[in-house]
Amino acid sequence: MATFKHISSKNADYGAAEQYLTFEHDEFTMKPTLDGNGRLVLRDDYRISSLNCGGEDFAIACMRSNLKYGKNQKWEDVKSHHYIISFAPRDAPDNGLTVDRAQELGEQFCKEHFPGHQALVCTHPDGHNHSGNIHVHIVINSLRIAEVPLLPYMERPADTREGCKHRCTDAAMEYFKEHGRIYDRIMDRCVPVAFSGKNYRIGRGRANMENASGILKHETV
C-alpha cells in the first residue's frame, strides 16, 4: 500500500529543498554529505521536475511570487509543504513499477491535487534504510498563484483563491489516503496510464530522508 507523509516548513530558503532532493545528506544529522574536497555529493539516481515556475528556478519563482502577493514574509509563516508518496517495495518486482513511472504518477498527483502552486516533484529509487521502496517527494510553495477549482478536500472559498495559501487538514490527508488506494489498484491491475508533458531531469545521487527544516505534521497508511 502507498503511504503518505506531510511536512510543513518555515524555512525561507526554497533552494534548500532542491539541494536536499538532489544531493546526499546524512540520515541522522540531516547535513549535506561532502566529498574529500568539501564539495556536495550528488545522489546516485533521481528524477526531478518543476511545475508552474514559468521556466525559472523553483526558489526564484517562489520568492518572486511571495513578494508579488505579500505572503510568506514573516518567520512564523509556513513557506512550503512537503509531501512524500512511498510505494510498497514489492511494487517494483511484482507490478513493474519503475522510477520513471513513479515520477509520472507524482507529477500527475501534483497537477491534480495542488493546482496553482509552484512545485518540485522528485523521485528517489530507495528509502534511507535501503528498504527498496520507490518514493516521490512533492514540495510546493504554500502560496497559490492562480485561481483553482474547488477540490474535494478543500473546506472554504479561500482554499481556491489566487494569493491565498494551501492548508493541509485532516480532511485533506484522508482524501490523499484514498488516492493512495487508487494507486494500489493501479499497481495491482497493472493498468497502463497515459501521461503527457513529461519533462524531468535525470540526476545522479542516493536517496535519503525528508527535509530537515520541516516539521512532521501527518503520516497516513
Rosetta silent file (secondary structure, phi, psi, omega in degrees, C-alpha in Angstrom):
SEQUENCE: MATFKHISSKNADYGAAEQYLTFEHDEFTMKPTLDGNGRLVLRDDYRISSLNCGGEDFAIACMRSNLKYGKNQKWEDVKSHHYIISFAPRDAPDNGLTVDRAQELGEQFCKEHFPGHQALVCTHPDGHNHSGNIHVHIVINSLRIAEVPLLPYMERPADTREGCKHRCTDAAMEYFKEHGRIYDRIMDRCVPVAFSGKNYRIGRGRANMENASGILKHETV
SCORE:     score description
SCORE:     0.000 S_00000001
   1 L     0.000  135.981  175.652    0.000    0.000    0.000 S_00000001
   2 L   -68.339  139.033  177.324    1.255    3.503   -0.830 S_00000001
   3 E  -115.437  153.149 -178.195    1.890    5.647    2.246 S_00000001
   4 E  -123.409  139.076  171.633    1.782    9.420    2.547 S_00000001
   5 E  -126.670  152.387  177.224    3.722   11.784    4.765 S_00000001
   6 E  -131.540  135.230  176.201    3.369   15.537    5.125 S_00000001
   7 E  -130.234  131.963  172.017    5.934   18.048    6.359 S_00000001
   8 E  -106.396  143.641 -174.766    5.381   21.789    6.682 S_00000001
   9 E  -130.237  138.967  174.717    8.403   24.064    6.634 S_00000001
  10 L  -101.255    7.147 -179.460    9.043   27.642    7.743 S_00000001
  11 L   -70.040  120.925 -178.908   12.413   27.710    6.007 S_00000001
  12 L   -78.946   -9.445  179.452   12.561   30.754    3.714 S_00000001
  13 L   -86.969   90.808 -179.126   15.405   29.191    1.700 S_00000001
  14 L   -66.004  -24.237  178.558   13.464   27.468   -1.067 S_00000001
  15 H   -66.392  -23.226 -179.981   16.741   26.386   -2.635 S_00000001
  16 H   -64.201  -30.803  179.812   17.367   24.096    0.336 S_00000001
  17 H   -64.731  -47.965  179.771   14.538   21.838   -0.828 S_00000001
  18 H   -66.890  -36.135  177.383   16.112   21.187   -4.216 S_00000001
  19 H   -61.288  -43.389  178.666   19.528   20.761   -2.601 S_00000001
  20 H   -62.930  -42.191 -175.454   18.128   18.093   -0.300 S_00000001
  21 H   -68.853  -28.163 -172.424   16.392   16.293   -3.153 S_00000001
  22 H  -108.846  -13.788  179.933   19.428   16.190   -5.436 S_00000001
  23 E  -119.861  152.073  179.590   22.406   15.868   -3.061 S_00000001
  24 L   -66.497  143.519  175.865   23.283   13.260   -0.453 S_00000001
  25 E  -133.674  147.991  175.257   22.523   14.056    3.207 S_00000001
  26 L   -68.306  129.181 -173.594   23.451   12.287    6.424 S_00000001
  27 L   -71.163  -16.383 -179.453   20.326   10.449    7.591 S_00000001
  28 L   -99.011  -46.864 -178.855   20.960   11.254   11.268 S_00000001
  29 L   -88.278  -19.077 -177.056   22.291   14.848   11.269 S_00000001
  30 L    64.437   18.316  175.399   20.491   15.803    8.023 S_00000001
  31 L   -88.817  150.504  179.157   23.594   17.755    6.993 S_00000001
  32 E   -60.784  143.684  175.370   24.822   17.571    3.386 S_00000001
  33 L   -83.373  133.060 -178.811   27.422   14.906    2.668 S_00000001
  34 E  -113.788  148.421  176.508   30.730   16.342    1.421 S_00000001
  35 L   -84.697 -173.097 -177.200   33.470   14.675   -0.590 S_00000001
  36 L   -63.050  -18.873  179.060   37.186   14.839    0.178 S_00000001
  37 L  -100.520    9.696  178.288   37.363   18.312   -1.353 S_00000001
  38 L    78.267   18.595 -179.378   34.470   19.673    0.689 S_00000001
  39 L  -102.067  152.798  177.617   32.012   19.613   -2.197 S_00000001
  40 E   -62.665  148.778 -178.495   28.428   18.389   -2.176 S_00000001
  41 L  -110.173  121.925  179.081   27.876   14.836   -3.409 S_00000001
  42 E   -67.066  147.216  173.657   25.090   14.198   -5.924 S_00000001
  43 L   -65.252  154.626 -177.340   22.645   11.382   -5.244 S_00000001
  44 L   -66.407  -35.102 -173.225   23.197    8.258   -7.346 S_00000001
  45 L  -157.736  132.206  174.655   19.798    8.334   -9.034 S_00000001
  46 E  -165.651  163.459  170.689   16.751   10.604   -9.104 S_00000001
  47 E  -124.948  137.954 -179.170   14.190   12.225  -11.377 S_00000001
  48 E  -144.413  142.011  176.504   13.159   15.845  -10.805 S_00000001
  49 E  -145.245  157.887  175.337   10.829   18.329  -12.479 S_00000001
  50 E  -117.789  148.204 -179.283    9.345   21.720  -11.640 S_00000001
  51 E  -126.791  141.918  174.343    5.760   22.822  -12.232 S_00000001
  52 L    60.705   31.009 -179.982    4.212   26.298  -12.583 S_00000001
  53 L  -105.046    2.371  176.228    7.578   28.060  -12.318 S_00000001
  54 L    60.038   30.181  179.634    7.435   29.792  -15.696 S_00000001
  55 L    83.284   -3.157  179.263   10.834   28.475  -16.728 S_00000001
  56 L   -90.680  163.996  170.993   12.517   29.951  -13.658 S_00000001
  57 L   -59.809  142.308 -177.771   14.373   28.182  -10.894 S_00000001
  58 H   -52.954  -47.673 -176.923   11.928   26.917   -8.247 S_00000001
  59 H   -63.151  -44.526 -179.515   13.436   29.051   -5.483 S_00000001
  60 H   -65.227  -43.217 -179.860   13.448   32.239   -7.558 S_00000001
  61 H   -61.213  -41.965  179.953    9.896   31.659   -8.786 S_00000001
  62 H   -65.577  -46.091 -179.037    8.632   31.143   -5.227 S_00000001
  63 H   -64.342  -38.480  178.928   10.364   34.225   -3.849 S_00000001
  64 H   -63.602  -42.945  179.680    9.109   36.357   -6.733 S_00000001
  65 H   -67.730  -40.080  178.522    5.514   35.228   -6.141 S_00000001
  66 H   -60.018  -40.460  178.301    5.763   35.758   -2.389 S_00000001
  67 H   -68.111  -40.441 -179.239    6.852   39.346   -2.964 S_00000001
  68 H   -59.708  -42.789 -175.676    4.099   39.930   -5.528 S_00000001
  69 H   -98.369   -1.389  179.765    1.344   38.817   -3.137 S_00000001
  70 L    65.935   34.046 -178.834    2.971   39.975    0.097 S_00000001
  71 L  -113.226  161.549  175.496    2.927   36.464    1.568 S_00000001
  72 L    56.828   39.563 -179.942    5.468   34.352    3.456 S_00000001
  73 L  -100.820   -9.891 -178.098    7.384   37.387    4.674 S_00000001
  74 L  -105.657  154.220 -179.011    7.347   36.528    8.396 S_00000001
  75 L   -59.057  -40.280 -173.721    9.433   33.953   10.243 S_00000001
  76 L   -78.111   -5.439  179.559    6.357   32.180   11.575 S_00000001
  77 L   -72.085  137.528  171.998    4.776   31.749    8.115 S_00000001
  78 L   -74.889  116.314 -174.602    4.707   28.244    6.656 S_00000001
  79 L   -86.425  -33.570 -175.917    6.673   28.713    3.444 S_00000001
  80 E  -150.122  162.214  175.149    6.284   25.290    1.853 S_00000001
  81 E  -123.549  138.086 -176.530    4.644   21.898    2.159 S_00000001
  82 E  -122.292  116.081  177.874    6.497   18.655    1.508 S_00000001
  83 E  -110.116  140.779  177.515    4.542   15.512    0.666 S_00000001
  84 E  -124.541  122.956  174.869    6.126   12.066    0.292 S_00000001
  85 E  -104.950  114.873 -179.558    4.395    9.202   -1.520 S_00000001
  86 E  -109.268  123.725  177.708    6.120    5.896   -0.737 S_00000001
  87 L   -88.192  157.685  178.985    5.246    2.820   -2.755 S_00000001
  88 L   -65.549  142.313  179.556    5.494   -0.706   -1.399 S_00000001
  89 L   -55.127  -31.382 -177.692    8.891   -2.378   -2.002 S_00000001
  90 L   -77.457   -9.322 -179.261    7.150   -5.213   -3.882 S_00000001
  91 H   -64.841  -28.998  178.903    5.598   -2.818   -6.415 S_00000001
  92 H   -71.599  -57.826 -178.568    8.837   -2.844   -8.427 S_00000001
  93 H   -72.278  -33.651 -174.382    9.372   -6.617   -8.837 S_00000001
  94 H   -86.462  -35.395 -171.885    5.697   -7.646   -8.709 S_00000001
  95 H  -120.193    5.005  174.779    3.975   -4.842  -10.610 S_00000001
  96 L    75.643   19.139  178.353    6.690   -3.357  -12.781 S_00000001
  97 L   -67.516  132.736  177.184    6.888   -0.001  -11.020 S_00000001
  98 L  -120.670  168.019  177.094    9.910    1.992  -12.167 S_00000001
  99 H   -61.943  -40.994  179.571   11.407    5.293  -11.074 S_00000001
 100 H   -63.919  -42.535  179.266   10.198    6.879  -14.309 S_00000001
 101 H   -64.986  -41.513  178.334    6.651    5.577  -13.821 S_00000001
 102 H   -63.095  -38.006  177.515    6.618    6.793  -10.211 S_00000001
 103 H   -62.015  -42.273  178.667    7.793   10.213  -11.388 S_00000001
 104 H   -63.352  -42.996  177.580    4.904   10.352  -13.848 S_00000001
 105 H   -61.982  -41.210  179.281    2.442    9.362  -11.124 S_00000001
 106 H   -64.307  -41.342  178.359    3.904   12.040   -8.838 S_00000001
 107 H   -63.896  -42.534  179.177    3.615   14.719  -11.495 S_00000001
 108 H   -65.058  -41.959  178.568    0.004   13.779  -12.171 S_00000001
 109 H   -58.817  -44.476 -179.020   -0.775   13.735   -8.439 S_00000001
 110 H   -64.024  -44.688 -179.563    0.713   17.216   -8.059 S_00000001
 111 H   -63.806  -37.800 -176.968   -1.186   18.640  -11.025 S_00000001
 112 H   -76.026  -38.911 -169.853   -4.482   17.162   -9.834 S_00000001
 113 H  -105.620  -17.919  178.585   -4.263   17.978   -6.129 S_00000001
 114 L  -127.438   48.637  179.538   -2.041   21.072   -5.909 S_00000001
 115 L   -64.929  148.056  178.238   -3.056   23.152   -8.947 S_00000001
 116 L    82.969    1.923  179.705   -1.930   26.756   -8.875 S_00000001
 117 E  -112.155  137.218  169.663    1.144   26.026   -6.745 S_00000001
 118 E   -67.930  138.805 -171.090    4.761   26.217   -7.802 S_00000001
 119 E  -149.625  153.874  165.921    6.206   22.777   -7.173 S_00000001
 120 E  -113.727  135.499  173.872    9.133   20.394   -7.333 S_00000001
 121 E  -122.392  121.952 -176.028    8.451   16.707   -7.990 S_00000001
 122 E  -137.883  131.876 -179.735   11.375   14.371   -7.350 S_00000001
 123 E  -111.529  132.587  174.834   11.533   10.566   -7.292 S_00000001
 124 E  -112.912  146.053 -175.587   14.144    8.511   -5.444 S_00000001
 125 L   -82.631   -9.972 -174.051   14.605    4.771   -6.049 S_00000001
 126 L  -151.343  155.873  175.725   15.179    3.720   -2.430 S_00000001
 127 L   -82.050  169.341 -177.449   14.414    4.683    1.159 S_00000001
 128 L   -64.876  -23.905  179.045   17.019    5.942    3.632 S_00000001
 129 L   -98.925   17.859  178.310   17.156    2.491    5.241 S_00000001
 130 L    57.644   39.370 -179.375   17.597    0.773    1.847 S_00000001
 131 L   -77.587  -11.705  178.351   14.127   -0.745    2.059 S_00000001
 132 L    82.858   10.531 -179.340   13.810   -0.674   -1.720 S_00000001
 133 L   -90.420  117.191  173.414   10.651    1.434   -1.759 S_00000001
 134 L   -64.500  135.627 -178.249   10.468    3.868   -4.648 S_00000001
 135 E  -143.812  151.972 -175.721    9.136    7.170   -3.322 S_00000001
 136 E  -116.850  130.129  173.820    8.146   10.566   -4.662 S_00000001
 137 E   -99.890  131.351  174.002    8.782   13.926   -2.995 S_00000001
 138 E  -123.253  115.781  178.945    6.419   16.792   -3.831 S_00000001
 139 E  -113.449  122.878 -179.503    7.428   20.218   -2.499 S_00000001
 140 E  -120.606  145.030  167.879    5.009   23.095   -3.100 S_00000001
 141 E   -64.252  134.268 -177.993    5.155   26.785   -2.327 S_00000001
 142 E   -64.334  -21.896  179.928    2.448   27.341    0.275 S_00000001
 143 E   -81.425  137.971  176.151    1.201   30.310   -1.790 S_00000001
 144 E   -96.640  128.035 -174.167   -1.289   29.703   -4.585 S_00000001
 145 L  -103.246    5.054  178.867   -0.547   31.787   -7.682 S_00000001
 146 L  -151.263  150.862  173.761   -3.746   31.071   -9.636 S_00000001
 147 L   -66.852  137.365 -177.404   -7.457   30.606   -9.024 S_00000001
 148 L  -131.616  161.290  176.351   -8.302   26.889   -8.976 S_00000001
 149 L   -66.217  157.370  175.825  -11.464   24.748   -8.875 S_00000001
 150 L   -73.838  116.692 -179.730  -12.850   23.652   -5.516 S_00000001
 151 L   -93.245  159.715 -174.458  -11.365   20.211   -4.867 S_00000001
 152 L   -55.771  -30.618 -177.278  -12.971   17.573   -2.612 S_00000001
 153 L   -86.627   -7.125 -178.109  -10.542   18.156    0.261 S_00000001
 154 L   -81.189  143.033 -171.535  -10.979   21.942    0.312 S_00000001
 155 L  -115.999  -11.383 -175.907  -13.194   23.364    3.054 S_00000001
 156 L  -148.891  158.262 -177.737  -13.514   27.100    2.378 S_00000001
 157 H   -56.563  -35.134 -178.443  -13.586   29.547   -0.560 S_00000001
 158 H   -62.826  -20.965 -179.778  -10.095   30.848    0.257 S_00000001
 159 H   -68.544  -10.684 -179.735   -8.714   27.385   -0.495 S_00000001
 160 H  -109.256   -9.698 -167.212   -9.300   28.077   -4.201 S_00000001
 161 L   -85.866  142.728  171.259   -8.226   31.721   -4.447 S_00000001
 162 L   -61.906  137.632  178.542   -5.160   33.186   -6.075 S_00000001
 163 L    86.017   -2.720  175.604   -2.890   34.795   -3.492 S_00000001
 164 L  -101.916  176.751 -170.817   -4.108   32.554   -0.647 S_00000001
 165 E  -115.711  152.811  177.668   -2.267   29.660    0.959 S_00000001
 166 L   -71.030  141.504  174.288   -2.501   25.876    0.979 S_00000001
 167 L  -124.429  128.400  174.621   -3.742   24.172    4.147 S_00000001
 168 L   -96.912  101.739 -177.719   -3.032   20.543    4.914 S_00000001
 169 L  -101.848  171.287  175.345   -6.019   19.496    7.029 S_00000001
 170 H   -60.209  -37.989  178.723   -7.097   16.125    8.377 S_00000001
 171 H   -63.059  -38.950  178.742   -9.725   16.040    5.629 S_00000001
 172 H   -64.000  -44.225 -178.895   -7.020   16.593    3.026 S_00000001
 173 H   -66.222  -35.957  176.057   -4.884   13.753    4.354 S_00000001
 174 H   -64.527  -38.518  178.243   -7.861   11.396    4.380 S_00000001
 175 H   -64.969  -44.080  178.993   -8.531   12.338    0.767 S_00000001
 176 H   -65.694  -34.565  177.560   -4.902   11.710   -0.193 S_00000001
 177 H   -61.350  -42.677  178.050   -5.026    8.401    1.662 S_00000001
 178 H   -64.118  -37.300  177.541   -7.960    7.321   -0.511 S_00000001
 179 H   -63.947  -32.735  176.273   -5.999    8.370   -3.588 S_00000001
 180 H   -61.507  -35.931  176.674   -3.249    6.055   -2.365 S_00000001
 181 H   -65.397  -33.517  176.044   -5.711    3.185   -2.551 S_00000001
 182 H   -63.526  -41.573  177.093   -6.328    4.146   -6.178 S_00000001
 183 H   -60.424  -40.631  179.259   -2.585    3.843   -6.784 S_00000001
 184 H   -61.012  -40.746 -179.869   -2.664    0.406   -5.183 S_00000001
 185 H   -67.680  -36.363  176.476   -5.426   -0.682   -7.537 S_00000001
 186 H   -62.523  -45.023 -179.883   -3.448    0.659  -10.496 S_00000001
 187 H   -64.043  -44.386 -176.497   -0.404   -1.314   -9.354 S_00000001
 188 H   -63.063  -37.849 -175.784   -2.382   -4.490   -8.691 S_00000001
 189 H   -91.715   -8.743 -177.342   -4.067   -4.462  -12.083 S_00000001
 190 L    55.939   41.109 -178.711   -1.026   -3.211  -13.997 S_00000001
 191 L   -76.881  126.052  177.281   -3.333   -0.738  -15.745 S_00000001
 192 L   -69.500  136.356 -179.988   -1.441    1.452  -18.236 S_00000001
 193 L  -120.415  132.600 -178.429   -1.884    5.151  -17.506 S_00000001
 194 L   -90.479  134.787  177.413   -1.268    7.838  -20.112 S_00000001
 195 L  -130.064  151.884  179.510    0.681   10.940  -19.134 S_00000001
 196 L  -128.926  162.133  175.663    1.633   13.983  -21.157 S_00000001
 197 L    69.974   30.427 -179.925    4.173   16.742  -20.871 S_00000001
 198 L   -67.174  121.521 -178.904    6.907   14.602  -19.292 S_00000001
 199 L  -151.126   88.553 -178.123    9.866   16.924  -18.703 S_00000001
 200 L  -133.410  158.688  176.189   12.210   15.904  -15.938 S_00000001
 201 E   -93.971  138.878  174.262   15.908   15.875  -15.223 S_00000001
 202 E   -98.517  118.067 -176.282   17.658   12.577  -14.551 S_00000001
 203 E  -110.415  176.422  177.462   20.200   13.119  -11.822 S_00000001
 204 L  -122.839  131.739  179.805   22.838   11.112  -10.058 S_00000001
 205 L   158.122  172.770 -173.423   22.878   10.659   -6.257 S_00000001
 206 L  -108.431  145.328 -179.206   21.443    8.400   -3.496 S_00000001
 207 L   -74.201  152.121 -178.711   18.002    8.625   -1.842 S_00000001
 208 L  -144.976 -132.674 -173.997   17.709    9.608    1.828 S_00000001
 209 L  -108.930 -166.012 -176.017   15.197   11.173    4.248 S_00000001
 210 L   -83.691  170.508 -178.653   12.855   14.164    4.403 S_00000001
 211 L   -57.158  122.008 -175.600   13.685   17.905    4.588 S_00000001
 212 L   -66.119  -25.155 -177.017   15.438   18.549    7.904 S_00000001
 213 L   -80.191   -7.550 -176.860   13.933   22.027    8.193 S_00000001
 214 E   -85.691  166.057  176.440   10.365   20.703    8.148 S_00000001
 215 E  -117.980  119.332 -177.069    8.077   19.756   10.995 S_00000001
 216 E   -65.549  124.149 -177.519    6.316   16.419   10.579 S_00000001
 217 E  -109.641  -43.270 -174.030    2.578   17.015   10.701 S_00000001
 218 E  -139.253  151.812  166.978    0.854   13.964    9.265 S_00000001
 219 E  -149.126  128.319  179.756    1.529   10.405    8.250 S_00000001
 220 E  -127.602  153.575  178.179   -1.105    8.088    6.842 S_00000001
 221 L  -127.215    0.000    0.000   -1.048    4.493    5.707 S_00000001
